[in-house]
Amino acid sequence: MTLIEQTKQLIEECDASVDRFFKMREMDATPLFFEEVKPYADRIQAMLNEWQLAANNWIRKNQPKYVHEVQIANVVDAMNQFVVQSFYKETSKKRIIQSIQSVHYTLSNILRFLQEGK
């Protein structure tokens, strides 16, 4: 899978996390951690680790002006957190939405640079 495809997949996961957060609040449901949350979070974490390696290699090779390795690390940390938090209705709405928007913005910029070949 190319870095562009991986980045698009992570952007889709941002949207899915928002949808899941509102769905869980609407249903007033509490998920089973080991049956639902952990397997899903582990799958996303594996995807993020693979993406992080590819993105860091791309940064070292191409040295884009406005994308840095620390941003990649921040995206990975934030996504690992909000993917899990999106399952729980008790999560602060403002905090999770802002976190997802921040990651979405960074991923969109990276995707734009990748597509432009910068």
Secondary structure, 3 states (H helix, E strand, C coil): CCHHHHHHHHHHHHHHHHHHHHHHHHHCCCCCHHHHHHHHHHHHHHHHHHHHHHHHHHHHHHCCCCCCHHHHHHHHHHHHHHHHHCCCCCCCHHHHHHHHHHHHHHHHHHHHHHHHCC
